[in-house]
Amino acid sequence: MIRKEEIEHIGWLARLKLSEEEKELFERQLSSILDYFAVLDELDTTNVEPTYHVIGITDVVRKDEPKESLEQSEVLRNAPKKEKGYIKSPRIL
């Protein structure tokens, strides 16, 4: 069970000004949530494998395979501004 002082502290951390009614409401709601977690803690999960993605998502990104890089002239060909063999960018202050 969560105490009123803890609700006030959480409100202070979140920079929220809570009324007395809100403190009582959140105390009941958060206590209910924590009670539910206590029920879940009682479950035997020794033979249950961890689930990271419930629906079995697979990575759709291509494999990272090394290949030849572009020639400098090819890279500079599409650069809007270039100077001494490099891409020239605006100065950032």
N, C-alpha and C positions, 0 to 999 in steps of 0.2 A: 504494500500500500504506500502510495506517495503522500508526503505530508504537505501542508499548506506552505511551509517555509521553502520547500523545494520548488513548488510552483512559482512562488515569488522570485526565487533565484533564477529560474528559467526565464521568467518574464523580464527580469533585469538584464540577463545576458542577451536576450533578443531585443532589448530596448523597447519593450512594450509596457504600457501603463494598463494594468489589469484592475478592473473593478472587483469588489468583494464577490459579486455574483459570478463573474468570470472565473475567479480563482476557485470557487467551489465547484463550478461546472467542470473546469479542467482537472481538478483533483479527482472527481468521480470518473471522468473519461479516461485519464491516464492510468488510474488505478485499475480500471477495467481492462485496459490494454495489457498492463503488466501482469494481471491475473491470468490472462489468456496465454501469455508467454510462459508462465509457470506451469500451466497445463501441458503446453508443448514440450517443456523440459522433461516431463515425466515419461514421454514416449521413448520406447526402445528403438534406437536407430542404428544398432550395431551392424546389421546386415544390409543397410541401405547405402548405396553409393551416393556420393555427393552429386548434386545436380547443378550444373553451371548454366545450362540452357535447357529449358524444359522441352522445347520443340526440336532439338537436335540441329541447330544452325551450323552450317559449315562455311568456312571462309571461301568467298568467291573471288578473291584477289589472285592475280596471276602469280606464278612462282617467280621469285627474284633470281633471275639468271644473269650472270655477267655477260656483257657484250661490248663491242667497240663503241667508244664515245664519238661524238661528232667532231669534225675538224673545226679549228678555230674560225676559219673563213666562213664555214657553213653557219656557225652560231652567230657570227657578227652580221651576216647577210640580212637578217630580219630585225636587228637591233635598231631602234629609232635614232639613237645617238651612239657614236663610238669614238674612242680616242686612244691612240697608241696601242691598238690591238685589244682593247678592253671595251666592255659595254659601259657607257657613261650614264650615270643616274643623277637625279637631282640631289643637291646637297640637303641633308637633313640636319636641322639644328635642334 
